[in-house]
Amino acid sequence: MLGKPILNDVQNDQDHLMSESTISLSEPDLALPLFGTRDQHLHMIRRSLGVTITHRNGEIRVRGEDPAVVQATEVLEQLKQCVERQETITSLEVSHLLARITGKKQHLAESPIDVIEAARQIQPRTAGQARYVQAIRGNDLTFAVGPAGTGKTYLAVALSVEALKQQKVRKIVLVRPAVEAGENLGFLPGDMQSKINPYLRPLLDALREMIDHEQIRQFMEQQVIEVLPLAYMRGRTLNNAFIILDEAQNSTTAQMKMFLTRMGEHSKIVVSGDVTQIDLPAPSRSGLTDALQRLQNISGIARIQLHKSDIVRHPLVQKIVEAYEGQAPQETNKKRRQTR
């Protein structure tokens, strides 16, 4: 139960009456979700109200000036009720609660968005990449087509982190089609999440180039970053989001229509893919090639074509791409006759 403030009848240098209150936790496990990762919720309350908060033996003690203790206790009590209902708490919700109780606008200095370590500066390495970056920054919907190694995914993810850091968007959504989600995927071990994780790992690998592992985990817990299969986008509307569809050549026409219509207000979408590596079973038509043709006359949509000259991976990658774009090698061995 919430303890009433205990007046200590001690005044500080400014003659403000100090008080203390106690909040009991029914279960020790409630402390972690209540306090937040690295105690970020407590830091926000301490910074906003100037109180000290300690926790020992299942009891939270709040001490400070009397009005601040009353407000901090009310905030903690409401947060405690949330975690007892098995609800998650985000930094944004703590900020809103503090603003409502104190009547003052809060600044999320302890939000993971504000403690993103300086992301690598985005420096296109080819003329094609420079056009790609400019297109993303200047358009709400950008299609990028090109061979492997041209930075389609890396640059899009880097720009999404930049937009999040600058608070131009509130979340990043990274999406990939799982082309074998029907038959072959079922033979992989584990639950559905384990089955789809291999398809999503390349997006996480790109993200880890920009943000450290702990910050990514914190973002994902608070759903500031989502990494999910394309099919999971159905029925959603995403406002204030930076959304990337990777390997878009493996989406169907229906999936592409569904994905593009998820765009909400103040959102940005990047669709990238390589039309030479379509893994869809016949006779399915690639949603990427269909969209490029179907939407070609709509203004406000950027279309970027990257080429072999834009490949920035190992030097051999460009030569490999060139080899596969050339004439197919002729068979040197004819089919052997069956022997008796």
SERO-4910 file (N, C-alpha, C, O; in steps of 0.05 Angstrom, whole numbers):
BEGIN
 pado doro    nc1    nc2    nc3   cac1   cac2   cac3    cc1    cc2    cc3    oc1    oc2    oc3
  Met    A     17    -24      0      0      0      0     18     25      0     40     25     10
  Leu    A      6     46    -11     21     71    -12     22     83     16      2     87     29
  Gly    A     47     90     24     50    102     50     45    132     49     52    144     29
  Lys    A     34    143     69     30    171     71     57    185     76     74    173     90
  Pro    A     61    209     65     86    223     70     91    226    100     73    234    115
  Ile    A    116    220    108    124    223    136    139    249    139    162    250    128
  Leu    A    129    269    152    142    294    155    165    292    175    161    283    197
  Asn    A    188    300    166    212    298    184    216    323    200    234    324    217
  Asp    A    200    344    194    203    369    208    232    380    206    242    392    225
  Val    A    244    375    183    271    385    178    269    403    154    258    396    133
  Gln    A    282    427    156    281    446    134    309    447    122    329    445    135
  Asn    A    309    451     95    334    455     81    341    484     81    329    501     95
  Asp    A    362    491     66    372    518     66    352    538     56    353    562     63
  Gln    A    333    529     40    313    547     29    286    545     43    266    553     33
  Asp    A    287    533     67    263    531     84    240    516     71    217    522     76
  His    A    247    496     55    226    478     43    224    454     61    244    441     67
  Leu    A    200    447     69    195    424     86    202    398     71    192    394     49
  Met    A    217    380     84    224    355     72    206    333     82    196    334    105
  Ser    A    200    314     65    183    292     73    193    267     59    210    267     42
  Glu    A    181    245     67    188    219     57    163    201     54    145    203     71
  Ser    A    162    185     34    140    166     31    151    139     24    173    136     14
  Thr    A    135    118     29    143     91     24    122     77      7     98     79     12
  Ile    A    131     62    -13    114     46    -30    123     17    -28    147     11    -32
  Ser    A    105     -1    -22    112    -29    -19    106    -44    -45     86    -40    -57
  Leu    A    125    -61    -53    121    -78    -77    113   -105    -68    126   -118    -51
  Ser    A     91   -115    -79     81   -141    -70     99   -164    -80    101   -185    -67
  Glu    A    113   -159   -103    131   -180   -114    157   -166   -122    156   -145   -135
  Pro    A    179   -178   -115    205   -167   -123    209   -163   -153    223   -145   -162
  Asp    A    196   -181   -169    199   -181   -198    186   -156   -210    192   -150   -234
  Leu    A    170   -141   -195    158   -117   -206    178    -94   -209    173    -75   -223
  Ala    A    200    -96   -194    219    -73   -193    230    -67   -221    232    -44   -229
  Leu    A    239    -88   -236    252    -83   -261    234    -69   -281    242    -48   -292
  Pro    A    210    -79   -287    193    -64   -306    184    -37   -296    180    -19   -311
  Leu    A    182    -34   -269    174     -9   -257    197     12   -261    192     35   -268
  Phe    A    221      4   -255    244     22   -256    254     28   -285    265     48   -291
  Gly    A    249      8   -303    258     11   -330    287      2   -334    301     -2   -314
  Thr    A    294     -3   -359    321    -11   -365    341     10   -355    339     33   -361
  Arg    A    361      0   -340    381     17   -328    368     39   -311    379     61   -309
  Asp    A    346     32   -299    332     51   -281    324     77   -294    322     98   -282
  Gln    A    319     76   -321    314    101   -335    288    114   -326    287    139   -327
  His    A    268     99   -317    243    112   -307    248    127   -281    238    149   -278
  Leu    A    264    115   -264    271    129   -239    288    154   -245    284    175   -232
  His    A    306    152   -264    322    176   -271    304    199   -280    308    222   -273
  Met    A    283    192   -296    265    213   -306    250    226   -283    247    251   -283
  Ile    A    241    210   -264    226    221   -241    244    238   -224    237    260   -215
  Arg    A    268    228   -218    287    243   -202    294    269   -214    294    290   -201
  Arg    A    300    269   -240    308    293   -254    285    313   -255    289    337   -252
  Ser    A    261    303   -259    238    321   -262    230    334   -236    222    358   -235
  Leu    A    231    318   -214    220    328   -189    241    334   -167    235    344   -146
  Gly    A    266    327   -173    287    333   -153    285    317   -128    294    326   -107
  Val    A    275    292   -130    273    275   -106    294    254   -107    306    249   -128
  Thr    A    299    241    -84    316    217    -84    298    193    -81    278    193    -66
  Ile    A    304    171    -95    288    147    -95    307    124    -90    326    120   -104
  Thr    A    301    108    -70    317     84    -63    298     60    -61    274     63    -56
  His    A    310     37    -65    295     12    -63    310     -9    -47    333    -15    -53
  Arg    A    297    -20    -27    309    -40    -10    288    -58      2    268    -48     13
  Asn    A    292    -84      0    274   -104     13    245   -100      6    227   -101     23
  Gly    A    240    -95    -20    213    -93    -30    199    -67    -23    175    -64    -27
  Glu    A    214    -47    -14    202    -21     -8    217      1    -23    242      2    -24
  Ile    A    201     19    -35    212     42    -49    208     66    -31    186     71    -21
  Arg    A    230     81    -26    228    104     -9    234    129    -26    254    130    -41
  Val    A    216    148    -24    219    174    -39    223    196    -18    207    198      0
  Arg    A    244    212    -22    249    233     -3    256    259    -18    270    258    -38
  Gly    A    246    281     -7    251    307    -19    232    328     -8    221    324     13
  Glu    A    229    349    -23    211    370    -14    182    359    -16    176    344    -34
  Asp    A    166    368      3    140    356      7    123    355    -19    113    333    -25
  Pro    A    119    377    -34    102    375    -58    114    355    -79     99    341    -92
  Ala    A    140    355    -81    153    337   -101    150    308    -93    146    291   -110
  Val    A    152    302    -67    148    275    -58    120    265    -63    116    242    -72
  Val    A    100    282    -59     72    275    -64     69    268    -94     56    248   -100
  Gln    A     80    285   -111     77    280   -140     92    255   -149     82    239   -165
  Ala    A    117    252   -139    133    228   -147    119    203   -137    120    182   -151
  Thr    A    108    204   -113     94    180   -103     70    173   -120     64    150   -125
  Glu    A     55    193   -129     32    188   -146     41    176   -173     28    158   -183
  Val    A     63    186   -184     73    175   -209     81    145   -205     73    128   -221
  Leu    A     96    140   -184    105    112   -179     82     93   -174     82     70   -182
  Glu    A     62    104   -159     39     87   -153     23     79   -179     15     56   -182
  Gln    A     20     98   -197      6     92   -222     22     74   -239     11     56   -253
  Leu    A     49     77   -240     66     59   -255     65     31   -243     65     11   -257
  Lys    A     64     30   -217     62      4   -203     37    -11   -210     37    -35   -215
  Gln    A     15      4   -212    -11     -9   -220     -9    -20   -249    -21    -40   -255
  Cys    A      6     -5   -266      9    -15   -293     24    -42   -294     15    -60   -308
  Val    A     46    -43   -280     62    -68   -281     47    -91   -267     51   -114   -274
  Glu    A     31    -85   -247     15   -106   -234     -6   -117   -253    -14   -140   -250
  Arg    A    -14   -101   -272    -33   -111   -293    -18   -124   -316    -29   -130   -337
  Gln    A      8   -127   -312     26   -140   -332     27   -123   -357     29   -134   -379
  Glu    A     27    -97   -354     30    -79   -377     58    -69   -378     71    -64   -357
  Thr    A     68    -66   -402     95    -55   -405     94    -24   -403     73    -12   -408
  Ile    A    116    -12   -395    117     17   -392    140     27   -409    162     16   -409
  Thr    A    135     47   -425    155     60   -441    163     87   -429    149     98   -413
  Ser    A    186     97   -437    195    123   -428    176    145   -436    172    164   -421
  Leu    A    164    141   -460    144    161   -469    120    162   -450    110    184   -444
  Glu    A    111    139   -441     88    139   -423     95    151   -396     79    165   -384
  Val    A    119    146   -386    128    159   -361    129    189   -365    121    204   -347
  Ser    A    139    198   -388    140    226   -393    112    239   -393    108    260   -381
  His    A     93    226   -406     66    236   -407     53    237   -379     39    256   -372
  Leu    A     58    216   -363     48    215   -336     59    238   -319     45    251   -304
  Leu    A     85    242   -321     98    264   -306     87    291   -315     82    309   -298
  Ala    A     82    295   -341     72    320   -351     44    325   -340     36    347   -333
  Arg    A     28    303   -339      0    306   -329     -1    313   -299    -17    329   -291
  Ile    A     16    300   -284     16    304   -255     29    330   -247     20    343   -228
  Thr    A     51    337   -260     66    361   -252     56    386   -267     61    408   -258
  Gly    A     43    382   -290     34    405   -306     57    417   -322     54    439   -332
  Lys    A     80    403   -323    103    413   -338    111    394   -360    110    370   -357
  Lys    A    118    405   -383    127    389   -406    153    376   -399    171    388   -387
  Gln    A    155    350   -405    179    334   -399    196    331   -424    186    331   -446
  His    A    222    329   -419    241    324   -441    254    297   -436    264    291   -414
  Leu    A    253    280   -456    262    252   -453    292    250   -455    303    237   -473
  Ala    A    306    263   -437    336    262   -438    346    234   -433    368    227   -441
  Glu    A    330    218   -419    339    190   -413    326    170   -432    330    146   -429
  Ser    A    311    180   -452    300    163   -472    323    151   -489    343    165   -494
  Pro    A    321    126   -498    342    115   -515    346    132   -540    369    132   -551
  Ile    A    326    146   -550    330    163   -574    351    184   -568    367    191   -586
  Asp    A    351    195   -544    369    216   -537    397    207   -529    415    223   -526
  Val    A    400    181   -525    426    171   -517    438    153   -539    457    138   -534
  Ile    A    427    155   -564    439    141   -586    468    152   -589    472    176   -592
  Glu    A    486    134   -589    513    143   -594    515    154   -623    500    145   -640
  Ala    A    533    172   -627    535    185   -653    537    164   -675    555    148   -677
  Ala    A    516    164   -693    516    145   -715    537    153   -735    545    176   -737
  Arg    A    546    133   -750    566    138   -770    555    159   -790    532    157   -798
  Gln    A    572    177   -797    563    197   -817    558    183   -843    574    167   -852
  Ile    A    535    191   -855    527    178   -880    543    191   -903    539    214   -910
  Gln    A    560    175   -915    577    185   -936    575    166   -960    588    145   -961
  Pro    A    558    173   -980    556    157  -1004    584    154  -1017    599    174  -1018
  Arg    A    589    131  -1028    616    126  -1039    616    126  -1069    637    124  -1082
  Thr    A    592    128  -1081    590    129  -1110    569    150  -1118    553    159  -1101
  Ala    A    569    158  -1143    549    177  -1152    520    166  -1150    502    180  -1143
  Gly    A    518    140  -1156    491    128  -1153    481    127  -1124    458    133  -1119
  Gln    A    499    122  -1106    492    122  -1077    484    150  -1069    466    154  -1052
  Ala    A    498    170  -1079    491    198  -1072    463    205  -1082    448    218  -1067
  Arg    A    456    196  -1106    429    201  -1116    408    187  -1098    386    197  -1093
  Tyr    A    415    163  -1090    398    147  -1073    392    161  -1046    369    164  -1038
  Val    A    413    170  -1033    410    185  -1007    394    210  -1011    376    216   -995
  Gln    A    399    225  -1032    384    249  -1038    355    243  -1043    337    258  -1034
  Ala    A    349    221  -1057    322    214  -1063    306    207  -1037    283    216  -1034
  Ile    A    319    192  -1019    306    185   -994    299    209   -978    278    212   -967
  Arg    A    319    227   -976    315    251   -960    294    270   -972    280    285   -957
  Gly    A    290    269   -998    272    287  -1011    245    276  -1018    228    291  -1028
  Asn    A    240    250  -1013    214    238  -1020    204    220   -998    219    210   -982
  Asp    A    177    218   -997    165    200   -977    165    171   -986    163    153   -969
  Leu    A    167    166  -1012    168    138  -1022    191    136  -1042    191    150  -1062
  Thr    A    210    118  -1037    232    114  -1055    235     85  -1062    236     68  -1044
  Phe    A    238     79  -1088    244     52  -1097    273     51  -1105    282     69  -1120
  Ala    A    288     31  -1096    316     28  -1104    320      0  -1114    314    -20  -1100
  Val    A    331     -2  -1138    335    -28  -1151    365    -29  -1159    376    -10  -1170
  Gly    A    377    -52  -1153    405    -55  -1161    417    -81  -1151    404    -94  -1135
  Pro    A    440    -88  -1160    453   -113  -1152    462   -113  -1124    463    -92  -1110
  Ala    A    470   -137  -1114    480   -139  -1087    505   -123  -1083    521   -120  -1101
  Gly    A    507   -111  -1059    532    -97  -1052    531    -67  -1059    551    -54  -1056
  Thr    A    508    -57  -1068    507    -29  -1076    498    -11  -1053    495     13  -1057
  Gly    A    494    -22  -1029    487     -6  -1006    457      1  -1003    450     19   -988
  Lys    A    440    -14  -1017    412     -8  -1016    401     -9   -987    387      9   -978
  Thr    A    407    -31   -973    397    -34   -946    412    -17   -926    401     -4   -909
  Tyr    A    439    -17   -928    455     -3   -909    449     26   -908    445     38   -887
  Leu    A    447     39   -931    442     68   -932    414     75   -922    410     95   -909
  Ala    A    394     57   -929    367     62   -920    366     61   -889    353     77   -876
  Val    A    379     40   -878    379     37   -849    393     61   -836    384     71   -815
  Ala    A    416     69   -847    430     92   -836    413    117   -836    414    132   -817
  Leu    A    398    122   -857    381    145   -858    358    143   -839    348    163   -829
  Ser    A    349    119   -834    327    116   -814    337    122   -786    322    134   -771
  Val    A    361    114   -780    373    120   -753    377    150   -751    372    162   -730
  Glu    A    386    163   -773    390    192   -773    363    206   -768    362    225   -752
  Ala    A    342    197   -781    316    209   -777    305    205   -748    293    223   -737
  Leu    A    311    182   -737    302    177   -709    318    195   -690    307    206   -671
  Lys    A    344    196   -694    361    213   -677    352    242   -677    352    255   -657
  Gln    A    344    251   -701    336    279   -704    306    283   -697    295    305   -700
  Gln    A    293    261   -688    265    261   -680    247    270   -703    226    282   -698
  Lys    A    254    264   -727    237    268   -750    216    246   -752    194    249   -763
  Val    A    222    223   -740    204    200   -738    205    190   -710    223    195   -695
  Arg    A    184    174   -702    183    163   -675    191    134   -674    197    123   -653
  Lys    A    192    121   -698    199     93   -697    210     85   -725    206     98   -745
  Ile    A    225     62   -724    235     50   -748    223     22   -751    221      7   -732
  Val    A    213     16   -775    202    -10   -781    217    -22   -804    216    -12   -826
  Leu    A    230    -45   -798    246    -59   -819    231    -84   -826    225   -101   -809
  Val    A    227    -88   -852    209   -109   -862    223   -125   -884    237   -114   -900
  Arg    A    218   -151   -883    229   -169   -904    208   -191   -910    196   -201   -891
  Pro    A    204   -198   -935    187   -221   -941    201   -247   -933    225   -250   -937
  Ala    A    186   -265   -923    196   -293   -918    184   -310   -939    162   -321   -937
  Val    A    199   -313   -961    188   -325   -985    181   -355   -981    165   -365   -996
  Glu    A    193   -368   -961    187   -396   -957    169   -401   -933    170   -422   -921
  Ala    A    153   -381   -926    136   -383   -902    115   -404   -904    102   -411   -884
  Gly    A    110   -415   -928     90   -435   -930    100   -463   -926     93   -475   -905
  Glu    A    115   -474   -944    122   -502   -943    150   -507   -931    152   -520   -910
  Asn    A    171   -498   -945    198   -506   -936    205   -496   -909    220   -509   -894
  Leu    A    194   -472   -901    201   -461   -875    192   -480   -852    204   -480   -831
  Gly    A    171   -495   -857    160   -512   -836    179   -534   -827    176   -545   -806
  Phe    A    199   -540   -844    218   -561   -837    240   -551   -819    256   -567   -809
  Leu    A    243   -525   -815    263   -514   -797    255   -519   -768    231   -519   -762
  Pro    A    274   -524   -750    267   -529   -722    258   -503   -708    263   -481   -717
  Gly    A    243   -507   -686    236   -484   -669    208   -473   -675    194   -483   -693
  Asp    A    200   -452   -660    174   -440   -664    175   -421   -687    196   -419   -701
  Met    A    153   -407   -693    151   -390   -716    172   -368   -715    184   -361   -736
  Gln    A    177   -357   -691    196   -335   -689    224   -346   -697    239   -332   -711
  Ser    A    231   -370   -688    256   -382   -695    259   -386   -725    280   -384   -736
  Lys    A    236   -393   -738    236   -399   -766    241   -373   -783    254   -374   -804
  Ile    A    230   -351   -774    232   -327   -790    257   -310   -784    264   -293   -799
  Asn    A    270   -315   -761    293   -299   -753    315   -299   -775    327   -278   -779
  Pro    A    321   -322   -788    342   -321   -809    336   -301   -831    354   -289   -843
  Tyr    A    310   -297   -837    303   -278   -858    307   -249   -849    312   -231   -866
  Leu    A    305   -244   -824    307   -217   -813    335   -209   -804    340   -185   -801
  Arg    A    352   -228   -801    379   -222   -791    394   -202   -807    408   -185   -795
  Pro    A    393   -202   -834    409   -182   -849    401   -153   -842    418   -136   -842
  Leu    A    375   -149   -835    367   -122   -827    379   -115   -800    388    -92   -796
  Leu    A    379   -134   -782    391   -129   -755    421   -124   -758    433   -108   -743
  Asp    A    434   -139   -776    463   -135   -780    469   -107   -789    488    -94   -780
  Ala    A    453    -96   -807    456    -69   -817    452    -49   -794    466    -29   -791
  Leu    A    431    -55   -777    425    -37   -755    447    -36   -735    453    -15   -723
  Arg    A    460    -59   -730    482    -60   -710    506    -44   -719    524    -39   -703
  Glu    A    508    -38   -745    529    -20   -754    525      8   -745    544     24   -744
  Met    A    500     15   -737    494     43   -729    490     46   -699    498     67   -688
  Ile    A    479     26   -686    471     28   -658    482      3   -643    482    -19   -654
  Asp    A    491      7   -618    502    -16   -603    479    -35   -595    456    -28   -595
  His    A    487    -59   -588    468    -81   -582    449    -74   -560    425    -79   -562
  Glu    A    459    -62   -538    442    -56   -516    420    -35   -523    397    -38   -515
  Gln    A    428    -15   -539    409      5   -547    388     -7   -566    364      0   -564
  Ile    A    396    -25   -584    377    -39   -601    357    -55   -585    333    -53   -590
  Arg    A    367    -70   -565    349    -85   -548    329    -67   -534    305    -74   -532
  Gln    A    338    -44   -524    321    -26   -510    300    -14   -530    276    -12   -523
  Phe    A    309     -7   -554    290      3   -574    269    -18   -580    245    -11   -582
  Met    A    277    -43   -583    258    -64   -591    238    -70   -568    215    -76   -573
  Glu    A    248    -69   -543    230    -73   -521    208    -51   -520    185    -57   -513
  Gln    A    215    -27   -528    196     -5   -527    182     -1   -554    167     18   -558
  Gln    A    188    -19   -573    176    -18   -600    182      8   -614    166     17   -631
  Val    A    205     19   -608    215     42   -624    226     31   -650    226     44   -670
  Ile    A    237      7   -648    246     -8   -672    231    -34   -674    229    -49   -654
  Glu    A    221    -40   -698    208    -66   -703    221    -78   -727    227    -65   -747
  Val    A    227   -104   -725    238   -119   -747    219   -143   -751    217   -160   -733
  Leu    A    205   -144   -773    184   -164   -776    180   -173   -805    188   -158   -823
  Pro    A    168   -197   -809    163   -206   -836    141   -189   -849    124   -177   -835
  Leu    A    141   -189   -875    122   -173   -890     93   -179   -883     76   -162   -882
  Ala    A     87   -205   -880     60   -213   -875     48   -201   -849     24   -198   -847
  Tyr    A     66   -193   -830     57   -182   -805     48   -153   -807     39   -141   -787
  Met    A     51   -141   -830     44   -113   -834     14   -109   -840      4    -87   -839
  Arg    A      1   -130   -846    -28   -128   -854    -44   -116   -832    -42   -123   -808
  Gly    A    -61    -97   -839    -80    -85   -821    -69    -61   -805    -83    -50   -788
  Arg    A    -43    -54   -809    -31    -33   -793    -30     -7   -809    -30     -7   -834
  Thr    A    -30     15   -794    -25     42   -805     -2     54   -789     -4     56   -765
  Leu    A     19     62   -803     43     71   -789     47    101   -793     53    110   -815
  Asn    A     43    116   -772     47    145   -773     75    152   -761     84    137   -743
  Asn    A     87    173   -770    112    182   -759    133    160   -757    147    156   -737
  Ala    A    135    145   -779    153    122   -780    170    122   -805    163    133   -825
  Phe    A    193    110   -802    211    105   -825    210     75   -831    219     59   -814
  Ile    A    199     68   -853    193     40   -859    210     30   -883    210     44   -904
  Ile    A    224      8   -880    241     -2   -901    232    -30   -908    230    -48   -891
  Leu    A    227    -35   -934    221    -62   -944    246    -71   -959    252    -60   -981
  Asp    A    259    -91   -948    284   -101   -960    277   -126   -976    257   -140   -970
  Glu    A    293   -133   -996    289   -157  -1013    261   -156  -1025    247   -177  -1026
  Ala    A    252   -133  -1034    225   -129  -1043    218   -145  -1068    195   -149  -1074
  Gln    A    238   -154  -1082    233   -170  -1106    219   -197  -1099    207   -209  -1116
  Asn    A    220   -204  -1074    207   -229  -1065    180   -225  -1053    169   -243  -1040
  Ser    A    169   -202  -1056    141   -197  -1048    123   -201  -1073    131   -197  -1095
  Thr    A     99   -210  -1068     79   -213  -1089     66   -186  -1095     69   -167  -1079
  Thr    A     51   -185  -1116     37   -160  -1123     17   -152  -1101     16   -129  -1093
  Ala    A      3   -172  -1090    -16   -166  -1069     -2   -157  -1044    -12   -139  -1030
  Gln    A     21   -169  -1037     36   -161  -1013     46   -132  -1017     46   -117   -997
  Met    A     56   -126  -1040     67    -99  -1045     45    -78  -1042     49    -57  -1029
  Lys    A     21    -83  -1052     -1    -65  -1049     -8    -61  -1020    -12    -39  -1010
  Met    A     -9    -84  -1005    -15    -83   -977      6    -66   -962     -1    -49   -945
  Phe    A     32    -71   -969     53    -57   -955     52    -27   -960     54    -11   -941
  Leu    A     50    -19   -985     51     10   -992     28     25   -980     30     49   -975
  Thr    A      5     12   -976    -18     25   -965    -17     27   -934    -37     35   -922
  Arg    A      5     18   -922      8     20   -893     18     49   -885     17     56   -862
  Met    A     27     64   -905     39     90   -900     19    109   -887     -3    113   -897
  Gly    A     27    119   -864     10    139   -849     22    167   -852     39    172   -868
  Glu    A     11    185   -835     20    212   -836     49    215   -826     58    201   -808
  His    A     64    233   -839     92    239   -832    110    214   -832    128    212   -816
  Ser    A    104    196   -850    120    172   -852    136    172   -878    129    186   -897
  Lys    A    157    155   -879    174    153   -902    178    123   -907    183    108   -889
  Ile    A    177    115   -933    180     87   -940    203     85   -961    205    101   -980
  Val    A    220     65   -957    241     58   -976    236     28   -983    234     11   -966
  Val    A    235     23  -1009    231     -4  -1020    256    -11  -1036    261      3  -1056
  Ser    A    270    -32  -1028    295    -38  -1043    295    -68  -1051    283    -84  -1038
  Gly    A    308    -74  -1073    309   -101  -1082    327   -105  -1107    336    -85  -1118
  Asp    A    331   -129  -1114    347   -137  -1137    330   -155  -1155    325   -178  -1148
  Val    A    321   -144  -1177    302   -159  -1194    315   -182  -1209    301   -198  -1222
  Thr    A    341   -185  -1206    355   -209  -1218    356   -232  -1198    365   -254  -1205
  Gln    A    346   -228  -1174    346   -250  -1154    319   -254  -1142    315   -253  -1118
  Ile    A    300   -260  -1159    272   -265  -1150    269   -295  -1143    275   -312  -1159
  Asp    A    261   -300  -1119    259   -327  -1109    230   -337  -1107    224   -359  -1097
  Leu    A    211   -321  -1117    183   -329  -1116    178   -353  -1134    189   -356  -1155
  Pro    A    161   -371  -1125    154   -394  -1141    137   -386  -1165    121   -368  -1163
  Ala    A    142   -398  -1188    125   -393  -1212     97   -401  -1207     92   -421  -1193
  Pro    A     77   -387  -1217     79   -364  -1236     76   -337  -1222     66   -318  -1235
  Ser    A     83   -335  -1197     79   -310  -1182     95   -287  -1195    117   -291  -1205
  Arg    A     83   -264  -1196     96   -240  -1207    108   -224  -1184     95   -220  -1163
  Ser    A    132   -214  -1187    145   -198  -1166    130   -172  -1161    124   -158  -1180
  Gly    A    124   -167  -1136    111   -142  -1129    128   -118  -1135    117    -96  -1139
  Leu    A    155   -121  -1135    172    -99  -1140    171    -91  -1169    167    -67  -1176
  Thr    A    174   -110  -1188    173   -103  -1216    145    -93  -1224    143    -75  -1240
  Asp    A    125   -104  -1212     97    -95  -1217     94    -66  -1208     82    -49  -1223
  Ala    A    103    -59  -1184    100    -32  -1173    116    -12  -1190    106     10  -1194
  Leu    A    140    -19  -1199    156     -1  -1214    141      7  -1240    143     30  -1249
  Gln    A    127    -12  -1252    112     -6  -1276     86      8  -1270     78     27  -1283
  Arg    A     72     -2  -1250     45      8  -1244     46     37  -1233     27     53  -1239
  Leu    A     67     44  -1219     68     70  -1206     86     90  -1220     92    111  -1209
  Gln    A     94     84  -1244    115    100  -1257    105    128  -1264    121    146  -1268
  Asn    A     79    132  -1267     69    159  -1274     59    175  -1250     47    197  -1254
  Ile    A     64    165  -1226     55    180  -1202     78    198  -1193    100    188  -1187
  Ser    A     73    224  -1191     94    242  -1182     97    240  -1151     79    231  -1137
  Gly    A    121    247  -1142    127    245  -1114    139    219  -1105    145    215  -1081
  Ile    A    142    201  -1124    155    175  -1118    182    174  -1132    184    178  -1157
  Ala    A    203    170  -1117    230    169  -1129    237    140  -1137    230    121  -1124
  Arg    A    251    138  -1159    260    112  -1169    289    114  -1175    298    129  -1192
  Ile    A    305     98  -1161    334     98  -1164    344     71  -1175    337     50  -1164
  Gln    A    360     72  -1196    372     48  -1207    402     49  -1201    416     66  -1210
  Leu    A    411     29  -1185    439     27  -1178    452      6  -1197    438    -12  -1207
  His    A    477      9  -1202    491     -8  -1222    516    -22  -1210    523    -18  -1187
  Lys    A    529    -38  -1227    553    -52  -1218    574    -32  -1208    589    -38  -1189
  Ser    A    574     -8  -1220    594     12  -1212    589     22  -1183    607     35  -1172
  Asp    A    565     17  -1172    558     26  -1145    565      5  -1124    560     10  -1100
  Ile    A    574    -18  -1132    581    -39  -1113    605    -31  -1095    625    -23  -1106
  Val    A    601    -33  -1069    622    -24  -1051    631    -47  -1032    643    -42  -1011
  Arg    A    624    -71  -1038    634    -94  -1022    662   -102  -1032    676    -86  -1044
  His    A    669   -126  -1027    695   -137  -1035    697   -134  -1066    677   -138  -1080
  Pro    A    720   -127  -1076    724   -122  -1105    714   -146  -1122    706   -142  -1145
  Leu    A    715   -170  -1111    707   -193  -1126    677   -193  -1131    667   -205  -1151
  Val    A    661   -180  -1114    632   -180  -1117    624   -168  -1144    606   -179  -1158
  Gln    A    637   -146  -1152    630   -134  -1177    636   -153  -1200    621   -154  -1219
  Lys    A    658   -166  -1199    666   -185  -1220    646   -209  -1221    639   -218  -1242
  Ile    A    637   -218  -1197    618   -240  -1196    592   -231  -1209    580   -246  -1225
  Val    A    582   -207  -1202    558   -197  -1214    560   -195  -1245    542   -203  -1259
  Glu    A    583   -186  -1254    587   -184  -1283    587   -211  -1296    576   -215  -1318
  Ala    A    598   -231  -1282    599   -258  -1293    571   -270  -1296    565   -283  -1316
  Tyr    A    554   -265  -1276    527   -276  -1277    509   -260  -1296    489   -271  -1305
  Glu    A    516   -236  -1303    501   -220  -1322    509   -227  -1351    494   -220  -1370
  Gly    A    531   -240  -1354    541   -248  -1381    526   -272  -1391    507   -282  -1379
  Gln    A    536   -282  -1413    524   -306  -1425    528   -330  -1408    550   -334  -1397
  Ala    A    508   -347  -1406    510   -371  -1390    530   -389  -1402    532   -392  -1426
  Pro    A    547   -402  -1385    567   -421  -1395    555   -445  -1408    534   -455  -1399
  Gln    A    567   -454  -1430    557   -477  -1444    565   -502  -1429    587   -503  -1417
  Glu    A    549   -522  -1431    556   -548  -1419    580   -560  -1433    581   -562  -1457
  Thr    A    599   -568  -1417    623   -580  -1429    621   -611  -1429    635   -624  -1444
  Asn    A    604   -621  -1413    601   -650  -1412    573   -657  -1422    553   -648  -1410
  Lys    A    571   -673  -1441    545   -683  -1450    536   -704  -1432    551   -717  -1417
  Lys    A    510   -708  -1433    497   -728  -1416    508   -756  -1423    507   -764  -1447
  Arg    A    518   -769  -1403    529   -795  -1407    507   -816  -1412    485   -815  -1401
  Arg    A    515   -834  -1430    496   -856  -1434    495   -874  -1410    515   -879  -1396
  Gln    A    472   -884  -1407    469   -903  -1385    484   -929  -1392    483   -939  -1414
  Thr    A    498   -940  -1372    513   -965  -1376    498   -988  -1366    482   -986  -1347
  Arg    A    502  -1009  -1378    488  -1033  -1370    500  -1043  -1344    491  -1063  -1333
***
